[in-house]
């Protein structure tokens, strides 16, 4: 009887944790708001594959919701002519404004391969080796 009531209580607590993860996808906060310990959360994940899958999905939902909120706030800042917000948006969404990396190097003069080295390279690359007479 006790085992059955514990299982029911755990299911209710797990449901609350999942709701919290959908709101804020941070395990510590979800556990605090659900009044369960982190160790309990991770034990449930370890012992219950269905709960583990549900928490992964809830975290994904929460992250997508936070991304939507963030993008909405960013657009509000852009409308208010906030230059860092405009700059961030352009860097992330327009190839012309992306961060660029320029590499320059100095190379030494190339040394010519010996005929033996050239033959080995061609064989390694599967190219036919032709003998020069």
N, C-alpha and C positions, 0 to 999 in steps of 0.2 A: 504493500500500500504506500509506504513512504517513498519507495523508488518511483512509483507512478506520479506522485505529487511533485517530486523533484524534477522529473522529466517535463511535466507541464510547466512548472515555474521556469525552467531553463528555456523552453520554447518561447515563453512570453518575453523573457529577458533578451533572448537572441533577436526576437522581432524588434525590440526597442533599439538594440545596437544597430541593426540593419537600417532602421529609420534614421538614426543619428549619422551613420556613415554616408547616407544619401544627402544629408544636409551639409555636413562638414567631413570630408574624407580624411580625417586624422584619427587614428586608432585611440590615442590617449584621450582626446576630447570626447569621442563617442563612448568610451568606457566610463569616463567621469560622469557624463550626462545620463548614462544608463545605470549608474551605481554598481558597476561590476569591475573587478580587477583586470588589469592587462593580462595577467597570467591565466585567468579564467578564459578570457577571449582567445588567447593563443592555444589553450588546451582544447577548447571547443573546435577551433580550426584544425588542430592536429587530429582530433578523434572523430570528427564528423565531416566527411567529404562534402556533403550537401550544404552544410553551413559554410564551409570554406569557399565553395563556389558562389554561394549567395553573398558572402562578404566581398569577394572579388568584384562581383557585378555591382554591388552597392557602392563600392569605392569608385568604380568606373563612372557610375551615374553621378556621384558627388563631384568628381573631377570635371565631368562635362558641364555640370551646373555651374561650378566655380569659373570655368573657362567662359561660359556664356555671360555670367555676371561681369567678369573682368573685361571682356570685349565690349560689353554695353557701357561700362564706365569709361573705357578708353575712347569710345566714340563720343560720349558726352564731353570729355576733355578736348577732343579734336574740334567739336562744334564751338567750344569756348576759346578756340584759338590758342590752345596750350601747345607751345612749340615742341617740348620733349615728347608729348603724346603723338603729335603729327610725325615727328622724326621716327619714333618707334614703329608706327603703323607702316610708313613708307619703307623702312628697312626690312620689315617682315613680309610685305605684300607687293613690292615693286622691285624688279631686278635692277633697275637703274640706280636705286638708292641703297642696295645691299652693301655691307662692309666688303671691302676688297683687300686682297693680299697681293702684294707685288714681290716677286722673288727675283733677285739678280745674283749672278755668280760669275766668277772669273774661272775660266777653264784653261788648263795647261794645253800646250800643243799636243795633239794626238800623235801617239807613236804608231807607226804602221805595224800590222801583224806580220809575223814571219809566215812564210808559206805553210809551215807545219801548223802554226796556230790557226791560220785561216782554214785549213783543211779540217781541224778539230771542231771549229765553230760551225762550219757548214754541215758536218756530219751530225753534230748535236742538234742542229735545227732541221735536219732531215733534207737538206738541200743536196743536189747532186754535185759531186766534186769533179771538176774537169781539170785535167792536167794540161798545163801550158808547155808546149815543146820549145 
